[in-house]
Amino acid sequence: MNVKKRQMLIVLLTALLLAGFQAPAHGEATGVRATWVWQTEFIADRGEQLIAFAKDEGINLIYLQIQRQLPKPMYEHFIQQAHENGIAVHALGGDPRWALAEYRNDMLDFADWVTSYNREAAARFDGIHLDIEPYVLDQWEDQHPSIIESWQRNLTAFLNTISDAGLETGIDIPFWFDSFTLADGTGLNESLMNDFDHVTVMAYRNQLDSANGIISLVQSELELASRLGHRVIVAVNTKEMPKEPHTSFYGLGKTYMNQTLLELQHELSSFPSFAGLAIHDYRSWESMPHSEDSGPNQPPDNEAPAPVPDPVPEPAPDPGTGEPVPAPDPIEHAEPIRGTYIWEAEQAVHESQEILEFAREKNLNLLYVRLDLEQPFSAYSSFVRDAAEAGIEVHALGGHPLWALEENRDRMMRLVHYVKDYNRNVDSLSRFHGIHLDIEPYVLPGWSSHTPDIISQWTSNIDAFVREMRRDSELKSSMDMAAWLDKHAVPGENLSLAKWMISRMDHVSVMAFRDTAEGSNGIVSIAREEIAYADELGKPILLSVEMKESHEGNHITFYEEGAAYMEEELAKLPGLLQHSSSYSGIVVHAYDYWKNARP
């Protein structure tokens, strides 16, 4: 990257911005949150309304369009206000014609204006950002190879002009630029990533997980940027799009969008290239209602975060009647427990035999399986039955950081009610044996500043979960638990949060993510407190290990060493824990990574 040293006046702001450009580590929710301001007149009053909005929405980067006829003190006053509130400002410019040779000087004039301003002003721009969309030109379809060539030359001239200005450089690109290859064999998106300090990928969709959802659209760009060591900001849209409503959150409300973006940030945080999110644009975003409009562009229920339980897909008894949930047949299996996670819900439906073959090969007797609650019960019954016949317990898997908040308790209960009603409607061999939660609220933006409150809500939700599980069923309750939860106390009680969680659950899986069994920083060592609590309480405890590539350090995962080495280390655990009455086995995270692991 060609980031230059900032002027001393804005050193503090620079540190803030660059910290945002670091890939969020597991358990963090840091990053860029940007927006475009195309109507420069919004800064006329020093941008007080804009700044207030930015503070409310957590914006720390503004792309501000430049109107050169406005007096420079207007920009200076606004930038000073932004900096005082921890917000970086990048000068924004662009025109589709800037890709053409005959309009190169227009782009260079923009660069000259910004660099000249920064030389003279006390409050300077932190960066410069381009929005050039040559694919809207009439001649693009027939002449795009020559347009791309002239665009590349124009960009080179532009970057040379600002090379000594100490400006962060960025550019907007559509997600489909990977379909264009330059003369030297480089992809157009790769070329732009190499030229600019960051790219902002316009992934304009209002759904996360569908085949045409945001995650699917940006995955290849994030993977490419991760390999190149570059940064990507993922952008969504709030403008009204009457002919393409699926490309915008318009009409869906801020609440839905914010929940979706929180899920998106969590899902993308494993990519080292992921730098944050951008919302297009300020004027449309600011005017959005909080709740959804009843319009035709609302995503289907299975694509949207569900604030309340939806009806189950097949007729079933009312979960509030208290009708007993029949127990599953007991399964005889060898000890200790060996399990894994199936995170892709469709795999249990469409790849059940491949999963079971893998489970037999690895001698597994426990599967945590994420469910799609829109599926009919028949979608899972044969898989669960086949697993039981192979000596494998299947526990329904669900969870999200937001499930720690009381306002989202119904989303957790929807899973409980689905599993209960499923078990009421299938034969005894096809029933789930339990429900396993993976809730990691420490990735929520407010965790560090509101830890006691979030823990209080989380424990309240867990209590409600356990009560509902036990009210009319013999389903086993379990959860994943970070190995450092013993460092936190339950508000109002002189009790470790880890011990509290273990006391509530039928078993816990401690995320002891290390790649050695022994040693001061090994699997056994980091789970020592939890194992002691489980021994004291008489509760089974599993140790969960990681096979996914991790950017928190090679010691976190077995990804580098491979499956055989992992098995050698896991084989040491029974001996190391022979005096523990609670240690019951291991779980490997996760099926997809394990089956593709190095031998």
C-alpha positions in Angstrom: 0.0 0.0 0.0 1.2 3.5 -0.7 -0.3 5.3 2.3 1.8 8.4 3.1 2.5 10.0 6.5 -0.2 12.3 7.6 0.5 15.8 8.6 1.0 16.2 12.4 -2.3 18.1 12.9 -4.3 14.9 12.2 -2.1 12.2 13.6 -4.7 11.2 16.1 -7.4 10.9 13.4 -5.1 8.9 11.2 -4.5 6.4 14.0 -8.2 6.0 14.4 -8.8 5.5 10.7 -5.9 3.0 10.2 -7.1 1.1 13.2 -10.4 0.8 11.4 -8.7 -0.5 8.3 -7.3 -3.5 10.2 -9.2 -6.7 9.7 -11.4 -7.3 12.7 -10.1 -10.2 14.8 -12.4 -12.9 16.0 -14.5 -11.4 18.8 -14.1 -7.8 17.7 -16.5 -5.6 15.9 -14.2 -2.8 14.8 -13.9 -1.3 11.3 -14.8 1.4 8.9 -18.4 2.6 8.7 -18.7 5.0 5.8 -21.2 7.0 3.8 -21.3 9.1 0.7 -22.5 12.8 0.9 -23.3 13.9 -2.7 -25.1 17.1 -1.7 -22.3 19.3 -0.5 -24.7 21.9 0.8 -25.2 19.7 3.8 -22.0 21.1 5.2 -23.1 24.8 4.9 -23.9 25.0 8.7 -20.6 23.3 9.6 -22.5 20.1 8.9 -24.0 20.0 12.4 -26.9 17.8 11.4 -24.7 15.6 9.3 -22.2 15.2 12.2 -25.0 14.4 14.6 -26.3 11.7 12.3 -22.8 10.3 11.8 -22.3 10.0 15.6 -25.7 8.3 16.0 -25.0 5.8 13.3 -21.3 5.1 14.2 -20.0 6.6 11.0 -16.2 7.2 11.1 -15.6 8.0 7.4 -17.4 10.4 5.1 -16.9 10.5 1.3 -17.7 14.2 0.6 -18.4 15.4 -2.9 -16.4 18.5 -3.8 -18.0 21.5 -5.3 -15.1 23.8 -6.2 -17.2 26.9 -6.3 -17.9 26.7 -2.6 -15.6 28.8 -0.3 -12.7 26.7 1.1 -13.5 27.9 4.7 -16.8 26.0 4.5 -14.8 22.7 4.0 -12.3 23.7 6.6 -15.0 24.3 9.3 -16.7 21.0 8.5 -13.6 18.9 8.4 -12.6 20.4 11.8 -16.0 19.4 13.3 -15.7 15.9 11.8 -12.2 15.4 13.2 -13.2 16.6 16.6 -15.8 13.8 16.5 -13.4 11.1 15.3 -14.7 11.1 11.7 -12.3 11.1 8.7 -13.3 13.0 5.5 -12.3 11.9 2.0 -12.8 14.3 -0.9 -15.2 12.6 -3.4 -15.2 13.1 -7.1 -16.2 11.2 -10.2 -17.9 11.1 -13.6 -18.2 8.2 -16.0 -16.5 10.2 -18.6 -13.3 10.4 -16.5 -12.5 7.0 -18.0 -12.1 8.6 -21.4 -8.8 10.2 -22.6 -10.5 13.5 -23.5 -11.7 14.0 -19.9 -8.5 13.2 -18.2 -7.8 16.8 -17.3 -11.1 17.1 -15.5 -10.0 14.3 -13.1 -6.6 15.9 -12.8 -8.1 19.3 -12.0 -10.0 17.6 -9.2 -6.8 16.1 -7.8 -5.1 19.5 -8.1 -7.9 21.2 -6.2 -7.7 18.8 -3.3 -3.9 18.9 -3.0 -3.9 22.7 -3.2 -6.6 22.9 -0.5 -4.6 20.6 1.8 -1.5 22.7 1.4 -3.3 25.8 2.6 -5.9 24.6 5.0 -5.6 23.9 8.8 -8.2 21.2 8.7 -7.3 18.9 5.8 -8.9 16.0 3.9 -7.7 12.6 5.0 -8.1 11.0 1.7 -9.4 11.2 -1.9 -12.1 8.9 -3.3 -13.2 8.2 -6.8 -16.6 7.1 -8.1 -16.2 6.5 -11.8 -18.6 4.2 -13.5 -17.7 4.0 -17.2 -20.1 1.0 -17.7 -23.0 3.5 -17.9 -21.5 5.2 -21.0 -23.4 4.5 -24.2 -20.3 3.1 -25.9 -19.3 0.7 -23.1 -20.9 -2.4 -24.5 -19.1 -2.2 -27.8 -15.9 -0.4 -26.7 -15.2 -1.5 -23.2 -11.7 -2.9 -23.9 -10.5 0.5 -25.2 -12.4 2.4 -22.4 -10.7 0.3 -19.8 -7.3 1.0 -21.3 -7.9 4.8 -21.3 -9.3 4.6 -17.8 -6.2 2.8 -16.6 -4.0 5.5 -18.1 -6.1 8.3 -16.6 -5.9 6.6 -13.2 -2.1 6.3 -13.4 -1.9 10.1 -14.1 -4.3 10.8 -11.3 -2.3 8.8 -8.8 1.0 10.3 -9.9 -0.5 13.8 -9.3 -1.4 13.0 -5.7 1.5 10.7 -4.9 3.2 13.1 -2.5 0.0 14.5 -0.9 -0.3 12.1 2.0 -3.8 11.1 1.1 -5.5 7.8 1.6 -6.8 6.7 -1.9 -10.0 4.8 -2.6 -12.3 3.9 -5.5 -15.7 2.4 -5.9 -16.0 -0.7 -7.9 -18.9 -3.1 -8.8 -18.7 -6.7 -7.5 -18.6 -8.0 -11.1 -15.3 -6.4 -12.2 -13.6 -9.7 -11.8 -15.2 -10.7 -15.1 -12.8 -8.4 -17.0 -9.2 -9.3 -17.7 -6.5 -6.8 -18.7 -3.9 -7.3 -21.5 -1.3 -8.5 -19.0 -3.7 -11.2 -17.6 -4.5 -9.3 -14.5 -8.2 -9.0 -13.5 -9.6 -5.5 -13.5 -10.6 -5.7 -9.9 -7.1 -6.9 -8.9 -5.5 -4.0 -10.9 -7.6 -1.5 -9.0 -6.9 -3.1 -5.6 -3.1 -2.9 -6.4 -3.4 0.8 -7.4 -5.5 2.1 -4.5 -5.2 1.9 -0.7 -8.7 0.5 -0.5 -11.6 -0.4 -2.8 -15.3 0.0 -1.9 -17.2 -2.9 -3.5 -20.8 -1.9 -4.4 -22.6 -5.1 -3.3 -26.0 -3.6 -3.7 -28.4 -6.2 -2.3 -30.8 -6.4 0.6 -30.3 -10.1 1.5 -27.3 -11.8 3.1 -27.2 -15.5 2.3 -29.1 -16.2 -0.9 -27.2 -17.2 -4.1 -27.4 -13.6 -5.1 -27.0 -12.1 -1.7 -24.3 -9.8 -0.4 -22.0 -12.4 1.0 -22.0 -14.4 -2.2 -21.3 -11.3 -4.3 -18.3 -10.1 -2.3 -16.6 -13.4 -1.4 -14.3 -13.5 -4.4 -13.2 -9.9 -4.0 -12.4 -10.5 -0.3 -10.5 -13.7 -1.0 -8.5 -11.9 -3.7 -7.8 -8.9 -1.6 -6.8 -11.2 1.4 -4.2 -12.9 -0.8 -2.9 -9.6 -2.1 -2.8 -8.0 1.4 -5.2 -5.2 0.4 -8.4 -3.7 2.0 -12.0 -3.9 0.9 -15.0 -1.9 2.2 -18.3 -3.6 1.4 -21.1 -1.1 0.3 -24.9 -1.4 0.4 -27.6 0.9 -0.9 -30.5 2.8 0.7 -31.8 4.8 -2.4 -35.1 4.0 -3.9 -34.7 1.6 -6.8 -38.2 1.1 -8.3 -37.1 -1.2 -11.1 -34.6 -3.2 -8.9 -35.9 -3.2 -5.4 -33.6 -6.1 -4.4 -30.6 -3.8 -4.8 -31.6 -1.5 -1.9 -32.7 -1.4 1.7 -35.1 1.3 0.8 -38.5 0.7 2.4 -37.2 -2.0 4.7 -36.3 0.3 7.6 -33.2 1.1 9.6 -33.9 -1.7 12.2 -33.8 -4.4 9.6 -30.8 -2.9 7.8 -28.8 -2.5 10.9 -29.4 -6.1 12.0 -28.5 -7.3 8.6 -25.3 -5.3 8.5 -24.4 -6.5 12.0 -24.7 -10.1 10.8 -22.8 -9.2 7.6 -19.9 -7.7 9.6 -19.8 -10.8 11.8 -19.8 -13.1 8.8 -17.1 -11.3 6.9 -14.8 -10.6 9.9 -12.7 -13.7 9.2 -11.4 -12.2 5.9 -8.2 -10.2 6.7 -9.1 -7.9 3.8 -12.5 -6.9 5.2 -12.1 -3.3 6.4 -15.7 -2.4 7.1 -19.0 -1.2 5.6 -20.3 1.8 3.6 -23.9 2.8 3.2 -25.0 4.7 0.1 -26.0 7.5 0.6 -26.4 9.9 3.5 -29.6 11.6 2.2 -31.5 8.4 1.6 -30.2 6.7 4.7 -31.1 9.7 6.9 -34.7 9.7 5.7 -35.2 5.9 6.2 -37.9 5.0 8.8 -36.9 2.7 11.6 -39.5 0.1 10.9 -40.3 -1.5 7.6 -42.8 -0.2 5.1 -45.3 -2.7 3.8 -43.9 -2.8 0.3 -43.3 -5.4 -2.4 -39.5 -5.2 -1.9 -39.5 -6.9 1.5 -37.2 -9.9 1.4 -38.7 -13.3 2.1 -38.8 -14.4 5.7 -35.9 -16.9 5.3 -33.7 -14.0 4.1 -34.5 -11.5 6.8 -33.7 -11.4 10.5 -36.9 -12.5 12.2 -37.9 -10.3 15.1 -40.6 -12.7 16.2 -41.2 -16.4 15.6 -42.9 -17.2 12.3 -45.3 -20.2 12.1 -43.6 -23.5 11.8 -43.8 -24.9 8.2 -46.0 -27.9 9.2 -49.0 -28.2 11.4 -48.0 -29.0 15.0 -49.3 -28.6 18.5 -49.2 -25.2 20.0 -45.8 -24.9 21.9 -47.5 -23.1 24.7 -49.9 -26.0 25.5 -47.3 -27.9 27.5 -48.0 -31.1 25.6 -45.0 -33.3 26.4 -42.3 -33.7 23.8 -41.6 -37.4 23.3 -38.0 -38.4 24.0 -35.7 -39.7 21.3 -34.5 -43.3 21.5 -31.2 -43.5 23.5 -28.1 -44.1 21.4 -25.4 -46.4 22.5 -22.0 -45.1 21.4 -18.4 -45.4 22.3 -16.7 -42.9 24.7 -15.3 -40.4 24.6 -17.5 -38.0 22.5 -16.1 -37.0 19.1 -18.2 -34.4 17.3 -18.2 -31.6 14.7 -20.4 -28.7 13.6 -22.4 -28.6 10.4 -22.9 -24.8 9.8 -24.5 -24.9 6.3 -28.1 -25.8 6.9 -28.6 -27.1 3.4 -25.9 -29.7 3.8 -28.0 -31.8 6.2 -30.8 -31.7 3.6 -28.8 -32.3 0.4 -25.5 -33.9 1.5 -26.7 -36.1 4.4 -25.0 -39.2 3.1 -21.6 -37.5 2.6 -21.8 -36.1 6.1 -22.6 -39.5 7.6 -19.8 -41.1 5.6 -17.4 -38.5 6.9 -18.7 -39.1 10.4 -18.1 -42.9 10.2 -14.6 -42.3 8.8 -13.7 -40.0 11.7 -15.5 -42.1 14.4 -17.9 -39.3 15.3 -20.8 -39.8 17.6 -22.1 -36.2 17.9 -23.2 -33.7 15.3 -24.3 -30.1 15.9 -26.4 -29.3 12.9 -27.7 -25.8 12.0 -31.3 -25.9 10.8 -33.2 -23.9 8.2 -36.5 -23.3 10.1 -38.3 -22.9 6.8 -37.7 -26.5 5.9 -40.5 -29.1 6.5 -39.8 -31.6 9.2 -39.4 -34.3 6.5 -36.3 -32.6 5.3 -34.3 -33.7 8.4 -36.1 -36.9 9.6 -34.2 -39.4 7.4 -30.8 -37.8 8.1 -31.4 -37.9 11.9 -32.6 -41.4 11.7 -29.7 -42.6 9.6 -27.3 -40.9 12.1 -29.0 -42.6 15.0 -28.7 -46.0 13.4 -24.9 -45.2 13.0 -24.6 -44.4 16.7 -24.5 -40.6 16.2 -26.5 -38.1 18.2 -27.8 -35.0 16.3 -28.3 -31.8 18.2 -29.9 -28.8 16.5 -27.5 -25.9 16.2 -28.3 -22.2 16.2 -27.1 -18.9 17.4 -26.1 -15.3 16.7 -24.4 -12.6 18.7 -27.7 -10.7 18.7 -29.4 -13.6 20.6 -27.7 -12.4 23.7 -30.0 -9.3 23.7 -33.4 -9.6 25.3 -35.1 -8.0 22.3 -34.0 -11.0 20.2 -35.1 -13.7 22.6 -37.9 -14.7 20.4 -35.4 -15.7 17.7 -33.9 -18.2 20.1 -37.3 -19.5 21.1 -38.3 -20.0 17.5 -35.6 -22.6 17.2 -36.7 -24.3 20.5 -40.3 -24.4 19.3 -39.4 -25.8 15.9 -37.3 -28.6 17.4 -40.0 -29.5 19.9 -42.7 -29.6 17.3 -40.4 -31.6 15.0 -39.8 -34.2 17.7 -43.6 -34.4 18.3 -44.1 -35.2 14.6 -41.4 -37.7 13.8 -40.7 -41.3 14.9 -38.5 -41.9 18.0 -35.4 -42.7 16.1 -35.6 -39.5 14.0 -35.8 -37.1 17.0 -33.1 -34.5 17.9 -31.4 -35.2 21.2 -30.7 -31.6 22.0 -30.2 -28.0 21.0 -26.8 -26.4 21.0 -26.3 -22.6 21.1 -23.4 -20.6 19.6 -23.9 -17.0 20.9 -20.8 -14.8 21.0 -22.0 -11.3 22.1 -18.4 -10.1 22.6 -18.4 -9.3 18.8 -21.2 -6.8 19.3 -20.2 -3.1 18.9 -21.3 -2.3 22.4 -19.6 -5.2 24.2 -16.6 -3.3 25.5 -18.5 -0.3 26.7 -21.6 -2.1 28.0 -20.3 -5.5 29.1 -22.3 -5.8 32.4 -25.6 -4.9 30.7 -25.0 -7.3 27.8 -24.0 -10.1 30.2 -27.2 -9.4 32.2 -29.4 -9.7 29.1 -27.4 -12.8 27.9 -27.9 -14.6 31.2 -31.5 -13.7 31.3 -32.0 -15.2 27.8 -30.1 -18.3 28.7 -32.3 -18.8 31.7 -35.4 -18.4 29.5 -33.9 -20.9 27.0 -33.2 -23.5 29.7 -36.7 -23.1 31.3 -38.4 -23.6 27.9 -36.2 -26.6 27.1 -37.1 -28.3 30.4 -40.7 -27.3 30.6 -42.1 -30.2 28.5 -39.1 -32.1 27.0 -36.1 -34.1 27.7 -34.0 -32.3 25.1 -30.4 -31.6 26.2 -29.3 -28.0 26.3 -25.7 -27.1 25.5 -23.6 -24.2 24.2 -20.2 -23.1 23.0 -18.3 -21.0 25.5 -15.2 -18.9 25.1 -12.3 -20.1 27.3 -11.9 -16.7 28.9 -15.5 -16.2 30.2 -14.2 -17.0 33.7 -12.7 -13.6 33.7 -16.2 -12.0 33.8 -18.6 -12.1 36.6 -22.4 -12.4 36.5 -23.8 -8.9 37.4 -25.2 -8.9 40.9 -23.7 -12.2 41.8 -20.3 -13.2 43.2 -20.0 -15.9 40.5 -17.9 -16.4 37.4 -19.8 -16.2 34.2 -18.2 -19.4 33.0 -19.3 -21.3 36.1 -22.8 -19.8 35.8 -23.1 -21.0 32.2 -21.8 -24.5 33.0 -24.3 -24.8 35.9 -27.3 -24.0 33.5 -26.4 -26.3 30.7 -26.4 -30.1 30.3 -23.0 -29.8 28.8 -20.8 -27.0 27.4 -18.2 -27.0 24.6 -15.3 -24.8 25.6 -13.6 -23.2 22.6 -10.1 -24.2 23.6 -8.7 -23.0 20.3 -5.0 -24.0 20.4 -2.9 -26.3 18.3 -1.1 -28.2 21.1 -2.6 -30.3 23.9 0.1 -29.6 26.5 2.0 -26.5 27.6 1.2 -23.2 29.4 -0.8 -22.1 26.3 -2.2 -25.4 25.2 -5.7 -26.8 25.0 -5.8 -28.2 28.6 -4.2 -25.1 30.1 -6.6 -22.5 28.7 -9.6 -24.6 29.6 -8.3 -25.4 33.1 -10.8 -23.1 35.0 -13.8 -24.4 33.0 -12.8 -28.0 33.6 -12.5 -27.4 37.3 -15.9 -25.8 37.4 -17.5 -28.7 35.5 -15.8 -31.2 37.9 -17.2 -29.3 40.9 -20.7 -29.1 39.3 -20.8 -32.6 38.0 -21.4 -31.5 34.4 -19.9 -33.0 31.2 -17.5 -30.7 29.3 -16.3 -31.0 25.8 -13.2 -29.2 24.4 -13.7 -27.6 21.0 -10.7 -27.1 18.7 -10.3 -25.2 15.4 -9.4 -26.4 11.9 -10.4 -23.2 10.2 -7.6 -20.9 8.9 -7.1 -18.1 11.5 -5.6 -14.7 11.2 -5.3 -14.4 15.0 -2.1 -16.5 15.0 -1.1 -20.0 13.9 -1.3 -21.3 17.5 -5.1 -20.9 17.3 -5.8 -23.6 14.8 -4.7 -26.9 13.3 -5.1 -25.5 9.8 -1.3 -25.3 9.2 -0.5 -28.7 10.7 -3.3 -30.7 9.3 -5.6 -33.5 10.4 -3.1 -36.2 11.3 -1.2 -33.8 13.7 -4.5 -32.7 15.2 -5.4 -36.3 16.0 -2.0 -36.9 17.6 -2.6 -33.9 19.9 -6.2 -34.8 20.7 -5.1 -38.4 21.6 -3.1 -36.9 24.5 -6.2 -35.3 26.1 -7.6 -38.4 27.9 -4.3 -39.0 29.6 -3.8 -35.3 30.5 -7.3 -35.1 31.9 -7.5 -38.6 33.5 -8.3 -37.1 36.9 -11.1 -34.9 35.6 -14.6 -36.4 36.1 -16.1 -33.9 33.7 -14.0 -34.2 30.6 -16.1 -36.1 28.0 -14.5 -35.6 24.6 -13.8 -33.2 21.8 -15.6 -31.3 19.0 -13.8 -30.1 15.9 -14.8 -26.8 14.3 -16.0 -27.4 11.7 -17.1 -30.1 9.2 -16.3 -28.1 6.1 -12.8 -27.2 7.2 -12.0 -30.6 8.6 -13.0 -32.5 5.5 -10.8 -30.2 3.4 -7.9 -30.2 5.9 -4.3 -31.1 5.1 -3.8 -34.8 5.7 
